Amino acid sequence: MAFAFGTIDPGGDLPDEGVDVFGSLAGLSPEALISTAVYSASMNAANTCRTLITASLLHEQREEEYLLHRSAIHSGEAGSIDELLDRTAQAVTGADPYEQFGPNGFEQATAELGAALNLTPAEARDLIRTGDAMRYRLPLTGTTLACGRIDLDRFLIALKRTDFVDNATMPIVDAALAEAILARDPMSTARFTTMVDNTVHTHAPDAVKRRNEHATRDRGITIRPDRHQPGQSRIGGHLPHTDAAALNAQLTAMANGVHTGDPRTMPQRRADALLALAHGRQTLDCRCADCTPPPAEQNLDTPEPAEPADAATPDPEPTPVAVPDVTDTAATEPDDNEPVPEPTGDCTCTCTSCRAPRPTYHIVGNLTTLVGLDNEPGMLDGHGLIDAHTMRRLFADAVHTFITTGVRTDPADADARAAAAASTYVPSKKLQALVRAGELCCTFPGCNQPVWTVDLDHTHPYDHRHPDRGGKTLQHNLKPLCRFHHRIKTFGRWRDSQDEYLAVWFEAPTGHTYLGNPYTGRDLFASLKTQPPDHPARQRLTDERDHRTDTHRRQQAEWDRNNPPPF
């Protein structure tokens, strides 16, 4: 396929003098620019697929040439007993008997790709491995990459998340994953990752166990100087996602435990909280004006009197310590059976256990899984799916909130309490939990902000002056939006809508329409799915369908009675 873009030659020649190669793009309207960007991204995905295929094919050809060259020089047969014993000794010591034949096919392909694409050896090796996996391990999912339904980042997510699936189960996982991708609109990486993990949990539960074991063994923390920023260091590491969620919640709780007047940003407070934990403290000192003591006043005009050099500094007087007069040594020993008093809300002490902020993170799961009736995975907010065993272990010490969908009716058909709640601006805690549990993250297309850290937006705006006229505070009128996209939707020229099945649609200023939540928590937890209220028109069609089914069943039964076997 020939390369053509303006007058640019892919060989590196410069365009003709006075020719603006971007002039055609600069004259496009915003609508055309968005369409061009989408088309270019689709073509980029297709070209990436071709690059991966060529890398894999190059490796196969070089590997075949290497094996032919090696067999031509030496067949591998020993000419004598001494030669056989010598080769056996080399094999025992771990020596490579084919080292003398030079680089193998994989190494040769790595060098050629690195030189042609200006890649490091590690990047070239990853390119070959990814191409091989796309051709032989995930061929159907690779087809979605070739069609432009996903990009390279999402294909790599699918590749890494299915790494522990065995070869016998892999075709089933690949087919289910490709079907799920083609059945839905493009989605954010957070939703895509959850969809891949749910597919693996459904079809390859053993792979989840192996992945959790690997995550436990692969844990570690590294701290090294920053190569690009003098005076700074970088912290990196790997933790199991449950432990990482606990640490993240602890840092956030400590960062939020200071007053609002603290001048530090949230990232700065979280970094200081990590240092506080390293020093054994469970709280973060506030630096607001009320908590920071003012600097001591100094009069620069009046010098301080100098003390004589030979003046002796008096020793500090010892502080008296009250020693109890106890003759029974058992009275000073702690009693393990004595209940430890729990701190109350009126506690005014400064001990660490009373002042430490309580970290909080959210897990969504089925009640049937919690009681052991099934092993469906749960959702750890901001971190992805967790297996049933881990979820039950975390639920043992958690505060539970039971969510019920109920019957979706209008407030006029419900009781007075539900109608009054629908007329308020702030949703109830139960309604907030229901809306957040049904989603995975911010519903704006492409956003990955965790759902329990974002706002709840009224799709049909709430009328503060006349609540009865504005949008109601109901499940089908609420959706999660992060603060950035909440402001974009409210003050920008975006339009949003929400249908009866809780699908959220966004219309851009250019007229393009996007589905914000192609994959949600309702796809993970069937109990959260709700049906729209019954309508007389739909009920009439349902009755007609049931009547046709009953008529056909009676006719079939009558024919069977009139025509007994043998026919």
Secondary structure, DSSP 8 states (H G I E B T S, - for coil): ----STT--TTS----TT--TTHHHHTS-HHHHHHHHHHHHHHHHHHHHHHHHHHHHHHHHHHHHHHHHHHHH--S--SSHHHHHHHHHHHHHT--TTGGG-S-HHHHHHHHHHHHHT--HHHHHHHHHHHHHHHHTSHHHHHHHHTTSS-HHHHHHHHHHTTTS-TTTHHHHHHHHHHHHHTS----HHHHHHHHHHHHHHH-HHHHHHHHHHHHHT-EEEEEE-SSSTT-EEEEEE--HHHHHHHHHHHHHHHHTS-TT--S-HHHHHHHHHHHHHTT-SS----STTTS-------SSS------TT------------------GGGGS--TTS------TT-----HHHHS------EE--HHHHTTS----EEETTTEEE-HHHHHHHHTTS------------GGGS-HHHHHHHTSSS--HHHHHHHHHT-SB--STT---BGGGSEEEESS---SS-TTTS---SGGGEEEE-HHHHHHHHHSS-EEEE-TT--EEEE-TTS-EEES-SS-HHHH-GGG-------HHHHHHHHHHHHHHHHHHHHHHHHHHHS-S--
